[in-house]
Amino acid sequence: MREDPAGGPSVGPTARTLGVRPSVDIPVVSSQVFPKTGGMSVAPDRPENLHLLRRPLAYGGLGKDPVWWIDIDMLGSDLEFRQDAPTHGLIEPSRVMLLDEFQARLADTQPYWQRLP
């Protein structure tokens, strides 16, 4: 994810920020999102699990953004991690909620993300 001026991950609804792209990363039905239907893409366990285009040069990739990590215990009760492949996972809503609330809950995690060296 891109870094914001304060040194944390940038928040926003893009593929390179802390957030989701509506109807791309998660289906939106009547302004609502649902558990286990999609969310913010993440790579579990190690930066080498990132897609080549998202993985920085230091980790053998072509990406230009820093790598961030978060302890899943810091997601809170409204978000959950679901691993959907050996090298991929999603941070999803844990209950039905409005898209705007989901984006806000993702943004709330910003202080807990740590940048890898």
N, C-alpha and C positions, 0 to 999 in steps of 0.2 A: 504494500500500500504506500501511496505517497505520504511524505512527511509534511505536517502543517508547520506554520511558523513557530509555534510553541514547542515543537519537538516531538509531538505525538503523531499518530496516524491521522491523516485527513479524513474528515467525515463527509459523506455525500453519496448520491445514488449512481455510482459508476463502478466499473470493474476494477478500478485502481484506488478505491476509497473504502472506508468503513461504512458499509451500507449495501443495499441491494438495488438492482435495476428492476423496477416493476414490470411484470409480465415477461421478463427475460430470465431472471434468477428465481423468481417465485410467481406463481399464478396469483392474480388479484381478481376476486369476484365480489362485486358490489362494495368496493373499497376495503375488502377484508382479505386477510391471508390466513392460511391454515397449517397446522402442524404436519410434518412429514411430506410436504409438497415441494420443498425447495427452500433456498435461503442464501446466505452469504457463503461463497465457496472458500474453503480453507484446506490446507495440506497438513494432515496430522503427523506428529512425531518429529519430523526433520525437514529442513529446507529443501533437501534434494527431492522431496515429494511434490514440490511445486512444479507446475507446468514450465517447460523450457523458457517460454516467453515471459514468465513471471519471476523466474529464479534469477537472482543477480549473478553477475560474472564470477564473484567470489565463490559461488556454489555451483559453478559449471553451467550457468544459464546465460540468457540474453537479456534479462530484465534490467530495468533502470531504477526500480524502486527498492527501498529497504525491505527487509523481512522482519515481521513482527510476530510475537507469540503471546498467548494468553492462557492462563490456567483455567480450565473449563469450570472450576468451582466459582470463578468470578463472573460467570454469565448471568447469574441471578435466576429467579424462578420463572421469568417470562421467556427465557431463551434456552435452547438445548442444542448440544452437539450431536449430530448423527453421522457416523461414518458410513458412506455408501459405496466405497471401494477401498482397496488396500492403501492407496495413496491419496485419497480424496475424502473430504467430509463437508458438512454444511452446518452453519449455525442457523437454526430455524426457530420460528415461534413455537413455544411449548403449548399454546392454546390458541383458539381463534381470537384474532384481534384486528384492529384497523391497520392498514398498511402504514399510516403515519405513526402509529404507536410502535409498530415493529421497528421502523427506522429510528425512532427515538430510543428504544431499548438498546439497539445496536450502538447508537451514539453514546449512550450512558456507559458503555464498556470502555470508552476511549482511554480513561486514566489507567486502566489495568493492562493495556497492551505494552509489551516491552520490545524494544528494538534489538535484534541480534547484531553482534559486531560485524 
